């Protein structure tokens, strides 16, 4: 398993001169806030976005301004977002202890309306960074930074998902344009010929501009379909020829009936291959499939799953749970679902499938980690690749 870059910010001590730095990352400009402690008024600076050398120069000037030695420790943070992890890697390479923070975990004041500016955001991040460095637990959630290799392994299946969504969006646009003229088409078979021959609700030809637009839109669909074909061929070739440990896990998952190449590939490369998960709670939490209880006095109810984890995994896990019920009827997980939710209403079955998705995800994690098969699960009749 590839090693992952883990961020640990050391606890501040009174004897360690430390410069604290918070970034507010914009598209064109970055706002920087510096301080040496809670009583110190922050020093604010603005630099061009992506200019790492200017950031280093501002760090040097801040040390001079606060009377810190050149070798003083620097601790920084920024919110995970558009700039990804390159800034983290750059800062770490320069000896800066950096934390990439989950934006959703940052505290906000719920009184009245909340003011928001880059300046206020920087000050808030600095305050929370000081608390984090002082040893306060659960002040925020720090993102685990993948290695460059692990991050690159995410590209293929994410491009596949994006391309499928793009194609679906264009197809829906074509159907909407046709529906505006009273035309219903399945967009199957010789679509170009059908688009040329189809007429409006009253039998008259379609307007010229509409015909031209539909032709261009269908060309987009064909281009995206061709792109999907190439991506899927690339994935099949990798499964046939490469012997990397993560691909062995993909093949291992694909031996289970009800799990195909799409889900096995995503489960491993998005989740299991680069995260060293130790407990079932970590698996459920990282997928966002853990419950959210609400208890206050005599009131007690469930607010649903947290949805705080990996959205790709959560969506696929629920989709595979439905398939598991169909293709693995003898599994103890399926029997548990049928006994508890199978005879209920449609709403109850949907609630139950989320619970099954969490249990199934944990069972698959154990299967990959220890080789223990989900009880009652059966293999596919043929080899998956």
N, C-alpha and C positions, 0 to 999 in steps of 0.2 A: 504494500500500500504506500502510495506517495505521501511524503511528509507534508504537513500543512503548516502555514505560517500562523502562529498563534500569538495574539497580542496580550502581553501582561504588563500593566503599569504598576511599577513598584510603589509601595507605600512611602509617602513623603516623611522625612524626618527633619527635626529642627537643625541638624548639623549638615544637611545636604543642600547647598544653594541650588535652587531649581527655578527655571523659567517656565511658566505655563502659557500655552498658546492654543487658541481656538480659531478655527476657520469657519467662515460663512461663505460657501462656494457658489458663485454666480456664473452665468454664461460668459460675461465679458469681464467682470471684476471680482476679485476675492477680497473679503473683509477679514482682517486679522486683528485679534485682540490678545494683548500680552499682559501678564501680571506675575507677581511673585508671591502673592498670598491674598487672603480674604480682605485684609485692611488696605491693600494697595489699589489705587485707582487704575483701571485698565488703560494701557497704551493702545490706541487704535490706529491702524494703518490700512491702506487700500493698495492692492497690487494688481497688475494685469492677470487675468485668468490663465493658468497654466505656466506661469513664469516661475519656475523653481529656483532659479538663481537669485531673483529678487526676494523671494521668501527667505532664502538663507542670509541675504544681506540685511533684511529687516530683523532677523533673529540676532545677528551680530550687533546691530544698533540697539536693540532692546536690552541685550546684556550690558552694553556700555551705559545705557540710560539708567538702568536699575543698579548699577555698580556690581554686577556679577562678573566673575572671572570667565575667560573665554571657554574654559573647559566645563563650565556649569552645565548641569543636567537640564535637558529640555523635554518637557512632556506636552503632547499636543493631542488634539481630537478634531474630528469633523464628522458631519452627518453623511451616512451612506447615500449615494445618489448617482447623478449623471456622470460624474468623474470617475466612478468605480474605485479601483484599488491601486492605480498607478501612483497616486500621490502618497499613499501609505508606504508603498515600496520605496519611493524616492526618499521620504523622510527617514525611514528605518536605515536606508543605506548611508544617510548622513549622521547617524548616531542619535536620532530623535526617537523617543518612546511615544509611539502614536497609537491611538484607539479610534477605530471606525465605529460610529455609534448608529444604532437603529433609530431612525427619525421618530418612529411611532412610540418609542419608549421615553422620549423627552417630556418632562413634566410641563404642564401648562396651567395657568391660573384660570379657574372656571368662573370667577366672579365677573358678572356683567360681560361686556364685549372685550375681547382680547386684542390689545395692540400688538402689531407685528412689524418690525423693521429689521434690517440687517444688523444694526447696532444692538438692538435688544436681544436678537438671537445670539450674537457673539457673547454678550454679557451673560446670558443664561447658560451657554455652553461652558464658559469659564467657571461660573459658580459650581456647576455640576462636576466639572473636571477636578476642581479643588476638593470637593467632597469625595469623589472617587479615589483620588490620590491619597486622601487622609484615611482611607480604609472603610468608608461607608459602603455596605453591600446593597445590591439591588437598586442603586441610584439610577441606573439605566441598563440597557442591553448592548453589549459590545458584539459587533459582527465578527464572526470567524472569517479570516481572510484566506482564501484558497491560494495554493501555489499557482504560478503561471501555467504549468502543465495541466493541473486540475481545472483551472478556469477555461482553458482552451478545449478541454473535453466536453464542456457544456454546449459548445457552439453548434454541433451537428443536430442534436435533437431539438434545440431551441429554434434553429433555422427551419427545421421541418414543421414545427408547430406554428411558427409565424407565417410560413408560406401557405399552409393549409387555411389559416384564418384569412389571409389576404385573398386567396382564391374564393373562399366562401363569401367574403364581403363583395367581391366583384360580381359573382353569380347572383347574389341577392339584389345588387344594383340593377342588373339586366332584367331580372324578373319584375322589379319595381317599375322600371321604364316601360316594359311591355304592359304591365297591369294598368298603367295610366291611360292606355288606349284600348282597354277592354280585351287584351290578349293574354291567354294563359298558355305557357309552354313549359315542358319538363326539362328542356335543355339537355336532351340525350340524343345519341345517334349523330346524324349529319346536321349539326346545329347551324352551320353556316348556310346550308341550302334552305333549311327551315326559316331562318331569319330573312332570307331573300324573298321567300314566297309568302310569308305570313301577311295577313291583312288586318285592318282595324275592325272594330265591332260592326261597322256598317258595310264592310266589304271593300272599302276604298283602300288604295295603297298607303303605306306609312309615309309620313313626311320625310323629305330628303335628309335633313339634318339628323333626324332620329335614326335613320338607317345607317348613316355614316358613324354615328356614335356607338350604336350597337355592334357594328363591325369592329371598331377599335376596342371596345370592352371585351369582346369575345377573344380577340387576339391576346389581350392580357391574360385571360383564363388559360389559353393554350400555352403561353409562356410560363405561367406559374405551374401548370401541370407538367411541363417538360422539366422544370427545375425540381419538382418533387420526385420525378422519375430518377434524375441523376443523384439526388441526395439519398434516396432509398437504395439505389445500386451501390453507392459508396458505403452505406451502412452494412449491406449484405456482404460486400467484399471484405470489410473489416472483420466481420464475424467468421468468415470462412478462412481467412489467412493469418490474422494476427493472434498472438498468444499472450496478450497482456493479462495480468491478474483480474482487472476489472471486467474484461470481456469474458473471462472464464466464469465470472459471477453472472453475467448476462445469460450465457448458455445454461448455467445451472438453473436459473429461474425459469427459463423457457421450457424446461423439461416438465413443468407442472401444467396440467390441463387448465385452461382458462386464462393463461398468461402468455401474451404474444410478444413479438419483438418490440413494439412501441413501448409497452409498459415495462418490460424487463430492462430495456436500454435506459429509459428515463429513471427507473428506480435506482439502478446501480450508479449511473454517471452523475445524476443530480443529487444523490442522497447517500447511498451505502458505500461507495468506493472511496470517498475522500473524507468522510466524517467518522471518527472512531467513537461510535455510539456505544455506551456501556450499559445502559439500563432501558427497560421498556418505556419508562417515563420520558426519557430523552427522545426516543423515537416518536412518541405521540406528540410531544411538545414541539419538536422541530417541524412536524407536518401540520401543526395548528389544529390537531384533532382532539385536544384535551378540553374537558368541560369548563364552563364558567358559572360556578354557583353564585347565587345571590341570597344572602341570609341577613336579615335585620329584624331583631326582636322575634315576633311570631311569624314573620313573613319568610318564606323559604321557597325559592323557585330556581330553575335552571335557565340560563340565558343563551344556551347553545355553545358551540365550539368556539375557541378563541380566534381561529383564523390568523394566528400570529406567525405561522411558520411558512414553509415553502409552498407557494401557491401551485406550482407545477405538480408537486408530489400529492398535494391534497386532492386536486381535481382528478388525477389519474387513479389514486387510491380508491376514491368513491366509485369511479367508473369500473374498476376491476372488481370491486366488491359485488356489484350487480352481476358481473360475469361469473364470479365465483359461485354465487347461488345457483346459477344455471348449469355450470359445467362441473361442479364438485358437490353434487347433492349428498354424497355419503360423508363428506367432511364434517367433523364435529362443530366447526365454526358455522357451517350452513345449517346444521340441525339446531344449533343454539339460536340462530336468527329466526328460523321457521317456528320454533317453539315459542319464542318470546314476541316476535313481531309479525310473523307470516300471516296470521289470521286477522290482523288489525286493519285499520283504515289506511288509505293511501298515505296520509300524513304520518301515521305511526310507522309505516314501512320505510318511509324516507328517513325518519329519525333513526330507525334501527340500522339502516344501511351505513350510516355514518359511524355508528358504534362498531359495526362489523368491519368497516374499512380500517379502523384503528387496530382492532384485534388481528386482522389479516396482515397489516403492515408489520406488526410486532412479530407475528409468526414467520413471515418471510425474512425478517432481520435475523431471527434465531436460526432459520434454515441456512442462511449464508454464513453466519458466524460459527455455528457449531455442527451444521449438517443435520440437525433434528428436523425431520419432515413434519409438516402440519398433520395432525392425526386425521386419518381417513382420506387424505388427499391422494389422488391417483396421477400416474404419469401419462404423458401423451403416447399415443400408439406409435408415432413415427418420430424420428429425430428432428429437432427443431430447426436445424440448419442443413 
